[in-house]
C-alpha cells in the first residue's frame, strides 16, 4: 500500500513539474518587446525651454529591472542638453506592461535642426539595442516674453484611424492691446494642414467652429478664444509629435512663440501589440 502511495505521489509530482515547465516554456516563447519608433516629429521650442520627448515601450511576459537599464539618445544637435531622463510605468495588465522612456531636453542655440538619424540606445544585460526614431525637426527660436499664453490644449489624439487628427487649444491675450493670431506652423511632410477654425467660446467643449479670418484672428485685450487646426495624415501608420510654432502680431510687428506638445498615436489592442512584437 505504501509503495502505491509513493508511486502515486511521484507521478503527481512529475505531472506538476511538467505543467510548470510547459507554462514556463510558453511564457518564454512569448516574451517580447516593442518600441513605437516610426516617428515624424516637429518641435518648436525657445532657447531656454525644456521640452519632453517620450518613446512608448511595450514589454510582454518579461520582468524588467529598470535600475539595470542604461538608455540615451544618439545624434541630437550638438547644443542639446538632456536635463533629466527616466523610465515610467504607464500601465501593466494581461502580462503586457507599457513604459514611457522620457527625455527632458534643452537646445540652447536658436537654429533649425533637421535629423533623419535620431536613435534610441538601450543597454541591458550587456546587450546594446539601437532603435531608429524616424524623422525629427527641432526649430529653436530666441526666448522672449510673449503676450499670448496657451491656457489649455489637447495633448493626444489616438485611434485606429488617424487620417484626420486635429490640434486644439485655448489661447489667451495677456496684454492690454489687441493681438492678431496669424498661423500655427510646422514642418511635417506627412501632416497636411487642411484649415484653421476658431470659437469665441474659450473652452474645448461643445465648440461651434467658425472659419479663420483671412487677415488673422484678433484677440481683444485680456480675452481668450478656442482654436482648432484640422490636419490630414498621409501616412496613418506613422506616429507624430507636434509642438508647433505660433505666429502672431502686435501693431503689425510679427512675433513667434512655441506651442504645446501634441501626440498622434495609433491605439492598439493586446492582439495588435503581440502581433507587432512577435515579428
C-alpha positions in Angstrom: 0.0 0.0 0.0 2.8 2.4 0.9 4.5 1.6 -2.3 1.4 2.5 -4.3 1.0 5.8 -2.5 4.7 6.6 -3.1 4.4 5.9 -6.8 1.2 8.0 -7.0 2.9 10.9 -5.3 5.9 10.6 -7.6 3.6 10.6 -10.7 1.7 13.7 -9.4 5.0 15.5 -8.7 6.2 14.7 -12.2 2.9 15.9 -13.7 3.1 19.2 -11.7 6.7 19.7 -12.8 5.8 19.1 -16.4 2.9 21.6 -16.2 5.2 24.2 -14.7 7.8 23.5 -17.3 5.3 23.9 -20.1 3.9 27.1 -18.7 7.5 28.5 -18.3 8.4 27.5 -21.9 5.2 29.0 -23.2 5.9 32.2 -21.3 9.5 32.3 -22.6 8.3 31.7 -26.1 6.0 34.7 -26.0 8.5 37.1 -24.3 8.9 40.1 -26.5 9.4 43.9 -26.6 8.0 46.5 -28.8 9.2 50.1 -29.3 6.9 52.5 -31.1 9.6 54.2 -33.1 8.3 55.2 -36.6 8.0 58.9 -35.6 7.7 62.1 -37.6 8.4 64.9 -35.2 8.4 68.7 -35.3 9.4 70.5 -32.1 9.4 74.3 -31.8 11.0 75.4 -28.5 12.6 78.6 -27.2 16.3 78.6 -26.4 15.6 78.5 -22.6 12.8 75.9 -22.7 13.0 72.3 -21.6 10.7 70.0 -23.6 9.7 66.4 -23.2 10.4 63.7 -25.8 8.7 60.3 -24.9 9.2 56.9 -26.5 6.5 54.2 -25.7 7.9 50.8 -24.9 5.8 47.6 -24.5 7.1 44.6 -22.6 5.4 41.2 -22.9 5.8 38.4 -20.4 9.0 39.9 -19.0 10.2 41.2 -15.7 12.2 44.4 -16.2 14.7 45.7 -13.7 14.7 49.4 -14.6 17.7 50.1 -12.4 19.8 47.9 -14.6 18.9 49.6 -17.9 21.1 52.3 -19.5 19.5 54.5 -22.2 20.4 57.6 -24.1 19.8 59.4 -27.4 22.3 59.4 -30.2 22.6 62.2 -32.8 20.9 65.0 -31.0 22.1 68.5 -32.1 25.5 69.4 -30.6 24.0 72.2 -28.4 21.3 69.9 -26.9 21.5 69.0 -23.2 19.5 66.3 -21.6 18.3 67.8 -18.3 16.7 64.7 -17.0 15.7 61.2 -18.2 13.7 58.4 -16.7 11.5 55.4 -17.4 8.0 55.4 -16.0 5.5 52.5 -15.9 2.3 53.7 -17.5 0.2 50.5 -17.0 0.6 46.8 -16.6 -2.2 44.3 -17.3 -2.7 40.9 -19.0 1.1 40.3 -19.0 1.7 43.5 -21.0 3.5 46.4 -19.5 3.8 49.8 -21.2 6.6 52.1 -20.2 7.4 55.6 -21.3 11.1 56.5 -21.9 11.3 60.2 -21.1 13.9 62.6 -22.1 13.7 66.2 -20.9 15.8 68.2 -23.4 17.0 71.8 -23.8 18.6 73.0 -27.0 20.4 76.3 -26.3 21.3 77.7 -29.7 18.5 79.1 -32.0 18.6 77.2 -35.3 16.6 74.9 -37.5 17.9 71.3 -36.9 16.7 68.5 -39.2 17.5 65.0 -38.2 16.8 61.7 -40.0 19.1 59.7 -37.9 18.0 60.1 -34.3 18.4 56.8 -32.4 17.5 55.5 -29.0 20.2 53.3 -27.4 19.1 50.7 -24.8 21.7 48.7 -22.9 20.6 45.8 -20.6 22.3 42.5 -19.6 25.4 43.6 -21.6 23.3 43.8 -24.8 23.0 47.0 -26.7 20.0 47.8 -28.9 19.7 50.6 -31.4 16.2 51.8 -32.2 15.8 54.4 -35.1 13.3 57.0 -34.2 12.4 58.4 -37.6 12.4 62.0 -38.9 12.7 64.9 -36.4 12.9 68.7 -36.9 13.9 70.9 -33.9 13.2 74.6 -34.6 14.7 76.6 -31.7 13.7 80.2 -31.6 15.1 83.0 -29.4 13.5 83.3 -26.0 11.3 86.4 -25.4 8.3 87.3 -23.2 5.1 86.6 -25.1 1.8 88.4 -24.9 -0.1 85.2 -25.7 -0.5 82.2 -23.5 -1.8 78.7 -24.2 -4.3 78.2 -21.5 -5.3 74.6 -22.3 -4.8 72.2 -25.1 -5.5 68.7 -26.3 -2.4 66.6 -25.6 -3.0 63.5 -27.6 -5.1 62.1 -30.5 -5.2 58.3 -30.5 -7.3 56.0 -32.6 -7.5 53.1 -35.1 -7.9 55.6 -37.9 -5.6 58.7 -37.7 -6.2 60.0 -41.2 -7.7 63.3 -39.8 -6.3 64.2 -36.4 -6.8 67.7 -35.0 -4.8 70.0 -32.7 -7.0 72.2 -30.4 -6.0 74.8 -27.8 -7.3 77.9 -26.0 -5.2 81.0 -26.5 -5.3 84.0 -24.1 -4.2 87.5 -24.8 -2.4 88.7 -21.6 -1.7 92.2 -22.9 -3.7 95.5 -22.8 -3.7 95.8 -26.5 -5.1 93.7 -29.4 -3.1 90.8 -30.6 -3.7 89.1 -34.0 -3.0 85.4 -34.4 -1.9 84.5 -38.0 -0.8 80.9 -38.2 0.1 77.6 -36.4 3.1 76.5 -38.4 5.1 73.2 -38.5 7.4 71.2 -40.8 6.0 67.6 -41.1 5.7 66.2 -44.7 3.0 63.7 -43.9 0.8 66.0 -41.9 -1.1 68.4 -44.2 -2.9 71.4 -42.6 -6.4 71.5 -44.1 -7.7 74.6 -42.3 -7.8 76.5 -39.0 -11.0 77.4 -37.2 -11.9 79.2 -34.1 -14.6 79.6 -31.5 -15.3 82.7 -29.3 -16.2 80.2 -26.5 -12.9 79.9 -24.7 -13.2 76.2 -23.8 -12.7 72.9 -25.7 -16.2 71.6 -25.2 -19.3 71.9 -27.4 -17.4 74.1 -29.8 -19.1 75.8 -32.8 -16.2 76.3 -35.2 -16.0 79.3 -37.5 -13.7 79.9 -40.4 -10.4 81.5 -39.5 -10.4 85.2 -40.8 -8.1 85.7 -43.9 -6.2 88.6 -42.2 -5.8 86.7 -38.9 -7.8 86.2 -35.7 -7.8 89.3 -33.5 -8.0 88.8 -29.7 -9.1 91.8 -27.7 -7.1 92.7 -24.6 -7.3 90.1 -21.8 -9.6 87.9 -23.9 -9.4 84.2 -24.9 -10.6 82.1 -27.9 -10.5 78.4 -28.8 -8.5 77.4 -31.9 -8.6 74.1 -33.9 -6.1 73.0 -36.6 -7.6 70.3 -38.8 -5.0 68.0 -40.3 -4.8 65.2 -42.8 -2.3 62.4 -42.3 -0.8 61.0 -45.5 0.6 58.0 -43.6 -1.7 56.7 -40.9 0.9 54.1 -39.8 3.3 56.8 -38.6 3.4 58.4 -35.1 3.5 62.1 -34.9 4.9 64.5 -32.3 3.9 68.1 -33.0 4.9 71.2 -31.0 4.0 73.9 -33.5 5.2 77.5 -33.9 2.5 80.1 -33.3 2.8 83.3 -35.3 1.1 86.5 -34.2 1.4 90.2 -34.4 1.0 93.4 -32.3 0.8 96.7 -34.1 2.0 94.9 -37.3 5.1 93.6 -35.7 5.5 89.8 -36.1 6.3 87.5 -33.2 6.8 83.8 -32.8 6.2 81.5 -29.8 6.3 77.8 -29.2 3.0 75.9 -28.9 2.4 72.9 -26.6 3.2 69.3 -27.3 0.6 67.2 -29.2 1.0 63.5 -30.0 -0.8 61.5 -32.7 -0.6 57.7 -32.0 -2.3 54.6 -33.1 -4.5 52.9 -30.5 -3.6 49.2 -30.2 -5.3 46.2 -28.7 -3.4 43.4 -26.9 -3.5 41.4 -30.1 -2.1 44.3 -32.1 0.8 44.7 -29.6 1.5 40.9 -29.6 1.4 40.7 -33.4 3.8 43.6 -33.9 6.1 42.5 -31.2 6.4 38.9 -32.5 7.5 40.0 -36.0 
